[in-house]
Amino acid sequence: MRKTSLLLMTFMSCMHVFCQEDAAIQQWQSSHPTTLLISAARYASFSDEEKVLIGTDYILYENNVTLELLEQSEQAKSIGTAPEKPAKDEDLQVIKDWIGTHQGVKIIRQSAYVVLSSERQQYCLERPLEILVLEGESITRKDIERYGN
């Protein structure tokens, strides 16, 4: 009987921790109603048009959503919200031309990159000609100059 009670109490403690995390995640979601939570596998299946439609307010996750992931993503977004210098007209033209000639290159925003698993991040870094990880949330001339390195 004593082992059963101990097992039951352990189980209830674990359930309490999971319920607290679930409640915290639900609270986070209610305070961020426009942020979408999308599995990385699902996101990978989206067409470019679908990616444009969902915009930039989303968080990618691998297996499950955790409070830690949400907090890390929020920190990354707050770092990325520093006002960027408006691009000069010549920079805009350089960016436009580069995108036109590099349509096969996958461009990943910094906020999307930081929530990837370390394996996925390494995968991106090992393919500098296939994948361009931005320093911020939008492509800049500096990102283009780093391309391939």
Secondary structure, 3 states (H helix, E strand, C coil): CHHHHHHHHHHHHHHHHHHHHHHHHHHHHHHCCCCEEEEHHHHHCCCHHHHHHHCCCEEEECCCCCHHHHHHHHHHHHHHCCCCCCCCHHHHHHHHHHHHHCCCCEEECHHHHHCCCHHHHHHHHCCCCCEEECCCCCCCHHHHHHCCC
